[in-house]
Every structure is written in structure tokens, then in C-alpha cells.
Amino acid sequence: MIDSLTEEEKEKTLIIFKEYEEHLVEKGILESRESISYWKFYKNIADTGTYDFTNNFDFFEKTEFLERADPADNDYLYDCYNNLLQTEKYKQSRFFQFSKEMESLKKHKITPVIMAKITIKHLRKEDFELDYYRFLTLGFIEKNKI
């Protein structure tokens, strides 16, 4: 995904990513910028059933520059992603199991607590060393903030 961005977009995205992490640490939503903090974030929600993502960072607004005016400009990214979903490695992955369970709940209201429980069921602490899972978490927080 990152490789589909221009150098300028990559640089700007990584800066925003870091700034948002730091903001969430200051607000007490994340314990730290460390990968273990992301897993603990989900674990806490799953265990307590409570969450408060209140913050004023506007992550989605700050990353709007990533949206392409012409949807065809995203074809490379979609093709890459779709090809990945067809691989045997993906079908053997914990993320595949996670995605399958999330898909099975599609007709139900998926609350942050349900999402957290499914996340810690399928993903491990070390998975959050990958920027992909961290980015998904930042999007989850932004989507569910009050």
C-alpha cells in the first residue's frame, strides 16, 4: 500500500501517522507508541467493555490527500490487494481468520467491544509491529471516536 504512494505522500503519511500516535498517547487512548500498546488497547476494551476514543486530531481529514480524484488511479493498489487475498499464505494467516469472522458478523452491529474481542482472538502482540495493523487501529479509533 505504501509503495503505491508518491515519495511526498509517503513522507507526509508517516509524519501524520506518528503525530496521531503521539496525540493518542497524550490523551491516554494508547499507552505508548510501542506495538504492544496497540494489542493492550484492544485487550483492555475486550476485558472491560468500555472505551473512550475522544480526541480532536481529525486523522481522516489529515489523510484526505491520499484519496484519488480518478478511481482508476487506485487500480494498482486494488489489484495488488486482491492478488494478495488469493495467496495460500494469506489463507493460512491469522488475518484471514480475523477477516472471516468479521465478515460473518456483517449483518450485525459490530461495536468496538466486539471488534476488540475478535482482534485479540486472532491477532498477536507481534502482529502490531507491522504498520498495516497499526494503521487499521488508528482508523478504528478515528471511526469510533465520540
Short mmCIF file of the C-alpha atoms (twelve columns), coordinates in Angstrom:
data_MODEL
# 
_entry.id   MODEL 
# 
loop_
_atom_site.group_PDB 
_atom_site.id 
_atom_site.type_symbol 
_atom_site.label_atom_id 
_atom_site.label_alt_id 
_atom_site.label_comp_id 
_atom_site.label_asym_id 
_atom_site.label_seq_id 
_atom_site.Cartn_x 
_atom_site.Cartn_y 
_atom_site.Cartn_z 
_atom_site.pdbx_PDB_model_num 
ATOM 1   C CA . MET A 1   0.000   0.000   0.000   1 
ATOM 2   C CA . ILE A 2   2.745   2.415   0.938   1 
ATOM 3   C CA . ASP A 3   4.597   1.584   -2.289  1 
ATOM 4   C CA . SER A 4   1.653   2.874   -4.314  1 
ATOM 5   C CA . LEU A 5   2.172   6.364   -2.878  1 
ATOM 6   C CA . THR A 6   4.442   9.059   -4.200  1 
ATOM 7   C CA . GLU A 7   7.530   9.847   -2.127  1 
ATOM 8   C CA . GLU A 8   5.895   13.057  -0.927  1 
ATOM 9   C CA . GLU A 9   2.722   11.174  0.086   1 
ATOM 10  C CA . LYS A 10  4.745   8.508   1.903   1 
ATOM 11  C CA . GLU A 11  6.667   11.099  3.876   1 
ATOM 12  C CA . LYS A 12  3.554   13.086  4.761   1 
ATOM 13  C CA . THR A 13  1.596   9.934   5.713   1 
ATOM 14  C CA . LEU A 14  4.328   8.691   8.042   1 
ATOM 15  C CA . ILE A 15  4.510   12.099  9.745   1 
ATOM 16  C CA . ILE A 16  0.730   12.172  10.276  1 
ATOM 17  C CA . PHE A 17  0.822   8.567   11.498  1 
ATOM 18  C CA . LYS A 18  3.467   9.446   14.104  1 
ATOM 19  C CA . GLU A 19  1.699   12.644  15.160  1 
ATOM 20  C CA . TYR A 20  -1.592  10.786  15.639  1 
ATOM 21  C CA . GLU A 21  0.095   8.097   17.721  1 
ATOM 22  C CA . GLU A 22  1.683   10.767  19.914  1 
ATOM 23  C CA . HIS A 23  -1.675  12.545  20.246  1 
ATOM 24  C CA . LEU A 24  -3.383  9.303   21.306  1 
ATOM 25  C CA . VAL A 25  -0.670  8.662   23.902  1 
ATOM 26  C CA . GLU A 26  -1.158  12.175  25.300  1 
ATOM 27  C CA . LYS A 27  -4.923  11.556  25.509  1 
ATOM 28  C CA . GLY A 28  -4.361  8.213   27.260  1 
ATOM 29  C CA . ILE A 29  -6.022  6.221   24.465  1 
ATOM 30  C CA . LEU A 30  -2.772  4.395   23.710  1 
ATOM 31  C CA . GLU A 31  -0.273  3.583   26.437  1 
ATOM 32  C CA . SER A 32  2.687   4.312   24.158  1 
ATOM 33  C CA . ARG A 33  3.734   4.194   20.512  1 
ATOM 34  C CA . GLU A 34  5.106   0.677   21.032  1 
ATOM 35  C CA . SER A 35  3.423   -2.196  19.167  1 
ATOM 36  C CA . ILE A 36  2.440   -3.942  22.433  1 
ATOM 37  C CA . SER A 37  0.394   -0.852  23.317  1 
ATOM 38  C CA . TYR A 38  -1.873  -1.493  20.337  1 
ATOM 39  C CA . TRP A 39  -2.633  -5.047  21.443  1 
ATOM 40  C CA . LYS A 40  -3.177  -3.884  25.040  1 
ATOM 41  C CA . PHE A 41  -5.558  -1.236  23.695  1 
ATOM 42  C CA . TYR A 42  -7.820  -3.960  22.250  1 
ATOM 43  C CA . LYS A 43  -7.342  -6.237  25.265  1 
ATOM 44  C CA . ASN A 44  -8.464  -3.503  27.645  1 
ATOM 45  C CA . ILE A 45  -11.625 -2.838  25.630  1 
ATOM 46  C CA . ALA A 46  -12.388 -6.566  25.396  1 
ATOM 47  C CA . ASP A 47  -11.848 -7.100  29.131  1 
ATOM 48  C CA . THR A 48  -13.675 -4.031  30.433  1 
ATOM 49  C CA . GLY A 49  -16.287 -3.450  27.731  1 
ATOM 50  C CA . THR A 50  -15.515 0.254   27.956  1 
ATOM 51  C CA . TYR A 51  -13.783 2.679   25.657  1 
ATOM 52  C CA . ASP A 52  -13.443 6.375   25.062  1 
ATOM 53  C CA . PHE A 53  -11.693 7.478   21.886  1 
ATOM 54  C CA . THR A 54  -12.489 11.162  22.320  1 
ATOM 55  C CA . ASN A 55  -9.844  13.224  20.583  1 
ATOM 56  C CA . ASN A 56  -9.651  16.143  18.208  1 
ATOM 57  C CA . PHE A 57  -6.918  15.071  15.807  1 
ATOM 58  C CA . ASP A 58  -9.072  14.529  12.665  1 
ATOM 59  C CA . PHE A 59  -6.909  11.729  11.267  1 
ATOM 60  C CA . PHE A 60  -9.153  11.068  8.248   1 
ATOM 61  C CA . GLU A 61  -9.257  14.740  7.349   1 
ATOM 62  C CA . LYS A 62  -5.460  14.985  7.529   1 
ATOM 63  C CA . THR A 63  -5.063  11.973  5.224   1 
ATOM 64  C CA . GLU A 64  -7.626  13.102  2.636   1 
ATOM 65  C CA . PHE A 65  -4.760  13.919  0.282   1 
ATOM 66  C CA . LEU A 66  -4.410  10.151  -0.241  1 
ATOM 67  C CA . GLU A 67  -7.795  9.943   -1.958  1 
ATOM 68  C CA . ARG A 68  -7.513  9.864   -5.728  1 
ATOM 69  C CA . ALA A 69  -9.760  12.069  -7.872  1 
ATOM 70  C CA . ASP A 70  -9.847  9.380   -10.552 1 
ATOM 71  C CA . PRO A 71  -10.794 5.970   -9.114  1 
ATOM 72  C CA . ALA A 72  -8.715  4.314   -11.851 1 
ATOM 73  C CA . ASP A 73  -5.640  5.730   -10.103 1 
ATOM 74  C CA . ASN A 74  -6.294  3.201   -7.327  1 
ATOM 75  C CA . ASP A 75  -6.390  0.187   -9.662  1 
ATOM 76  C CA . TYR A 76  -2.780  -0.776  -8.908  1 
ATOM 77  C CA . LEU A 77  -3.479  -0.784  -5.172  1 
ATOM 78  C CA . TYR A 78  -6.709  -2.779  -5.525  1 
ATOM 79  C CA . ASP A 79  -5.114  -5.280  -7.895  1 
ATOM 80  C CA . CYS A 80  -2.204  -5.790  -5.511  1 
ATOM 81  C CA . TYR A 81  -4.561  -6.251  -2.560  1 
ATOM 82  C CA . ASN A 82  -6.841  -8.652  -4.457  1 
ATOM 83  C CA . ASN A 83  -3.865  -10.719 -5.617  1 
ATOM 84  C CA . LEU A 84  -2.669  -10.952 -2.025  1 
ATOM 85  C CA . LEU A 85  -6.099  -12.204 -0.899  1 
ATOM 86  C CA . GLN A 86  -5.805  -15.103 -3.329  1 
ATOM 87  C CA . THR A 87  -2.497  -16.414 -2.000  1 
ATOM 88  C CA . GLU A 88  -2.211  -19.541 0.088   1 
ATOM 89  C CA . LYS A 89  -0.115  -17.657 2.629   1 
ATOM 90  C CA . TYR A 90  -2.991  -15.244 3.250   1 
ATOM 91  C CA . LYS A 91  -5.498  -18.107 3.520   1 
ATOM 92  C CA . GLN A 92  -3.303  -19.642 6.243   1 
ATOM 93  C CA . SER A 93  -2.926  -16.380 8.143   1 
ATOM 94  C CA . ARG A 94  -4.473  -15.162 11.375  1 
ATOM 95  C CA . PHE A 95  -5.671  -12.082 9.492   1 
ATOM 96  C CA . PHE A 96  -7.688  -14.339 7.165   1 
ATOM 97  C CA . GLN A 97  -9.384  -15.894 10.212  1 
ATOM 98  C CA . PHE A 98  -9.982  -12.424 11.640  1 
ATOM 99  C CA . SER A 99  -11.467 -11.215 8.329   1 
ATOM 100 C CA . LYS A 100 -13.650 -14.311 8.011   1 
ATOM 101 C CA . GLU A 101 -15.121 -13.804 11.473  1 
ATOM 102 C CA . MET A 102 -15.701 -10.100 10.844  1 
ATOM 103 C CA . GLU A 103 -17.425 -10.938 7.556   1 
ATOM 104 C CA . SER A 104 -19.707 -13.427 9.338   1 
ATOM 105 C CA . LEU A 105 -20.899 -10.592 11.601  1 
ATOM 106 C CA . LYS A 106 -21.567 -8.214  8.743   1 
ATOM 107 C CA . LYS A 107 -25.344 -8.301  9.262   1 
ATOM 108 C CA . HIS A 108 -24.981 -7.370  12.930  1 
ATOM 109 C CA . LYS A 109 -23.913 -4.140  14.569  1 
ATOM 110 C CA . ILE A 110 -20.213 -4.528  15.195  1 
ATOM 111 C CA . THR A 111 -19.394 -2.498  18.278  1 
ATOM 112 C CA . PRO A 112 -15.879 -1.519  19.339  1 
ATOM 113 C CA . VAL A 113 -16.095 -4.166  22.085  1 
ATOM 114 C CA . ILE A 114 -16.922 -6.931  19.579  1 
ATOM 115 C CA . MET A 115 -14.158 -5.698  17.291  1 
ATOM 116 C CA . ALA A 116 -11.687 -5.718  20.192  1 
ATOM 117 C CA . LYS A 117 -12.631 -9.268  21.211  1 
ATOM 118 C CA . ILE A 118 -12.227 -10.565 17.662  1 
ATOM 119 C CA . THR A 119 -8.936  -8.707  17.285  1 
ATOM 120 C CA . ILE A 120 -7.303  -10.234 20.377  1 
ATOM 121 C CA . LYS A 121 -8.731  -13.641 19.471  1 
ATOM 122 C CA . HIS A 122 -6.956  -13.690 16.115  1 
ATOM 123 C CA . LEU A 123 -4.053  -11.238 16.208  1 
ATOM 124 C CA . ARG A 124 -0.976  -11.493 18.392  1 
ATOM 125 C CA . LYS A 125 1.089   -8.811  20.057  1 
ATOM 126 C CA . GLU A 126 3.801   -9.134  17.427  1 
ATOM 127 C CA . ASP A 127 1.316   -8.516  14.605  1 
ATOM 128 C CA . PHE A 128 1.171   -4.876  15.689  1 
ATOM 129 C CA . GLU A 129 4.831   -4.475  14.822  1 
ATOM 130 C CA . LEU A 130 3.536   -4.151  11.256  1 
ATOM 131 C CA . ASP A 131 2.406   -0.683  10.238  1 
ATOM 132 C CA . TYR A 132 -0.617  -2.202  8.473   1 
ATOM 133 C CA . TYR A 133 -2.264  -3.309  11.736  1 
ATOM 134 C CA . ARG A 134 -1.300  -0.109  13.475  1 
ATOM 135 C CA . PHE A 135 -2.830  1.928   10.647  1 
ATOM 136 C CA . LEU A 136 -6.032  -0.152  10.851  1 
ATOM 137 C CA . THR A 137 -6.147  0.568   14.584  1 
ATOM 138 C CA . LEU A 138 -5.736  4.304   14.050  1 
ATOM 139 C CA . GLY A 139 -8.607  4.177   11.551  1 
ATOM 140 C CA . PHE A 140 -10.702 2.175   14.049  1 
ATOM 141 C CA . ILE A 141 -10.109 4.802   16.738  1 
ATOM 142 C CA . GLU A 142 -10.926 7.651   14.366  1 
ATOM 143 C CA . LYS A 143 -14.091 5.963   13.094  1 
ATOM 144 C CA . ASN A 144 -15.379 5.284   16.607  1 
ATOM 145 C CA . LYS A 145 -14.405 8.463   18.417  1 
ATOM 146 C CA . ILE A 146 -17.191 10.266  20.198  1 
# 
